[in-house]
């Protein structure tokens, strides 16, 4: 299993790590190196890290661009699981939204956490048409969709606007934690709380005074 900070790129269930296929080794190496050194790292370095020849790599992926996109897809399940609350969680929409920011602040001090991998990749690539930029945009839209769904459930005044603002706070906070190399100290949670209050998203009052 390849590790990327708090994220992993898994081998098939039951398969020992040393039995991982060339594709799996490439994806694990790419996820780690792109996260640590950036998406512009060379193909030779990637192949050496994965123990796979360049010829084999180009049989598996049409281009390095395709490999970058596939590696971002590969870390998505762990990244979502690290941030989003479980689907069967009984907390209120407000609590579920704030959970994302609480998790961000929990992850921020982790040494290998380097912010949102999707924002980092998109900024480095610059082109919105790059396959990895398309993947990044889809996953960022997924976070906004989560916020919008919970905001609608909570009866927010303008769920779409609130969701976009919350995503902006999330991206800004995750970038700040990397640039400043300093704890967020609850700032992202506080900012998200202000937005929720302004949008009318509050926890339901307890029944019977309980």
C-alpha positions in Angstrom: 0.0 0.0 0.0 1.5 3.3 -1.1 1.2 6.2 1.5 0.7 9.9 0.8 0.6 11.6 4.2 -2.8 10.6 5.6 -3.8 9.1 2.2 -3.0 5.7 0.7 -3.1 4.2 -2.7 -4.2 0.6 -2.0 -3.2 -2.7 -3.6 -5.9 -5.2 -4.4 -7.5 -6.8 -1.3 -5.4 -9.7 0.0 -2.4 -8.9 -2.2 1.0 -8.4 -0.5 2.7 -5.1 -1.2 5.6 -6.7 -3.1 3.1 -8.4 -5.3 1.6 -5.2 -6.5 1.2 -4.9 -10.3 3.3 -2.4 -12.3 0.2 -0.2 -12.6 -0.4 -0.2 -8.9 3.3 0.6 -8.2 3.2 3.5 -10.6 0.1 4.9 -9.1 1.4 4.6 -5.6 4.8 6.2 -6.5 3.0 8.9 -8.5 0.6 9.8 -5.7 3.6 10.1 -3.2 5.9 12.0 -5.5 3.3 14.4 -6.9 2.2 15.1 -3.3 5.8 15.6 -2.0 7.5 17.2 -5.0 4.8 18.4 -7.4 3.2 17.1 -10.6 6.1 18.3 -12.9 8.5 15.6 -11.6 10.1 13.7 -14.4 9.0 10.3 -15.9 12.4 8.8 -15.2 12.1 9.6 -11.5 8.6 8.2 -11.4 9.6 5.0 -13.1 12.7 4.5 -10.8 10.5 5.0 -7.7 8.0 2.5 -9.0 10.5 0.0 -10.2 8.8 0.0 -13.6 10.4 0.7 -17.0 9.4 3.7 -19.1 8.3 1.4 -21.8 6.0 -0.5 -19.4 4.6 2.8 -18.1 3.7 4.0 -21.6 1.9 0.6 -22.2 -0.2 1.3 -19.1 -0.8 5.0 -19.6 -0.9 6.9 -22.8 0.9 9.8 -21.3 2.2 11.2 -18.0 -0.8 13.5 -18.0 -3.0 10.4 -17.8 -0.9 9.0 -15.0 -1.3 12.3 -13.0 -5.1 12.2 -13.5 -5.2 8.5 -12.4 -3.1 9.2 -9.3 -5.5 12.0 -8.2 -8.4 9.6 -8.7 -6.6 7.0 -6.7 -6.2 9.0 -3.5 -9.8 10.4 -3.6 -11.5 7.7 -1.4 -9.0 8.3 1.5 -9.1 12.0 1.1 -12.9 12.0 1.3 -12.9 9.6 4.2 -10.5 11.9 6.1 -12.7 14.9 5.7 -16.4 14.0 5.3 -18.6 12.6 8.0 -20.1 9.1 7.4 -23.3 8.9 5.5 -25.1 7.3 8.4 -24.0 9.9 11.0 -27.0 11.3 13.0 -25.6 14.8 13.5 -27.4 17.9 12.2 -26.4 19.4 8.8 -24.6 22.2 10.7 -22.5 19.7 12.6 -21.8 17.7 9.5 -20.5 20.8 7.7 -18.4 21.9 10.6 -17.0 18.4 10.8 -15.1 19.1 7.5 -13.4 22.1 9.0 -12.7 20.3 12.2 -11.0 17.5 10.2 -9.0 20.0 8.2 -7.6 21.6 11.4 -6.9 18.1 12.8 -4.9 17.2 9.6 -3.1 20.5 9.3 -0.4 19.8 12.0 0.4 16.4 10.4 3.9 16.7 9.0 3.1 15.3 5.5 -0.1 17.2 5.0 0.4 19.6 2.2 -3.1 21.0 1.7 -5.7 20.0 -0.8 -4.1 17.8 -3.5 -6.6 18.9 -6.0 -6.0 22.6 -5.6 -2.2 21.9 -5.6 -2.4 20.0 -8.8 -4.6 22.4 -10.6 -2.4 25.4 -9.6 0.7 23.7 -10.9 -0.9 22.5 -14.2 -2.6 25.9 -14.9 -4.5 24.4 -17.9 -8.2 23.8 -17.1 -8.2 21.2 -19.9 -5.5 19.0 -18.5 -6.9 15.6 -17.6 -5.8 16.0 -14.0 -7.3 19.5 -13.8 -10.6 17.9 -14.9 -10.3 15.4 -12.1 -9.4 18.1 -9.6 -12.4 20.2 -10.6 -14.8 17.3 -10.3 -13.6 16.4 -6.8 -13.8 20.1 -5.7 -17.3 20.3 -7.1 -18.0 17.2 -5.0 -17.1 19.0 -1.8 -19.3 22.0 -2.8 -22.1 19.6 -3.6 -21.8 18.1 -0.1 -22.0 21.6 1.5 -25.0 22.5 -0.7 -26.9 19.3 0.1 -26.4 19.8 3.9 -27.2 23.6 3.6 -30.5 22.7 1.8 -31.4 20.2 4.5 -30.8 22.9 7.1 -33.0 25.4 5.3 -30.2 27.9 4.4 -31.3 31.2 2.8 -29.2 30.5 -0.3 -27.7 27.0 -0.2 -25.7 27.4 -3.4 -24.1 30.6 -2.3 -23.3 29.2 1.1 -21.8 26.1 -0.4 -19.5 28.1 -2.7 -18.4 30.3 0.2 -17.7 27.3 2.4 -15.6 25.7 -0.3 -13.7 29.0 -0.7 -13.0 29.0 3.1 -11.8 25.4 2.9 -9.4 26.0 0.0 -8.1 29.2 1.5 -7.5 27.6 4.9 -5.8 24.5 3.5 -3.5 26.8 1.4 -2.7 29.0 4.4 -1.7 26.1 6.5 0.9 25.1 4.0 2.2 28.6 3.1 2.4 29.9 6.7 3.5 26.6 8.2 1.5 27.6 11.3 -1.6 26.1 13.0 -4.9 27.4 11.9 -5.9 27.7 15.6 -9.6 27.2 14.9 -9.8 30.0 12.3 -11.4 27.9 9.6 -14.0 26.6 12.0 -14.8 30.1 13.3 -15.1 31.4 9.7 -17.4 28.6 8.6 -19.5 29.1 11.7 -20.0 32.8 10.9 -21.1 31.9 7.4 -23.5 29.3 8.7 -25.0 31.7 11.2 -25.4 34.4 8.5 -27.1 31.9 6.2 -29.6 30.8 8.9 -28.1 27.3 9.4 -28.5 26.6 13.1 -28.8 23.4 15.1 -32.4 22.4 15.8 -33.7 23.3 19.3 -33.9 20.4 21.7 -37.3 19.0 22.3 -39.0 19.1 25.7 -36.2 21.3 27.1 -33.8 18.4 26.9 
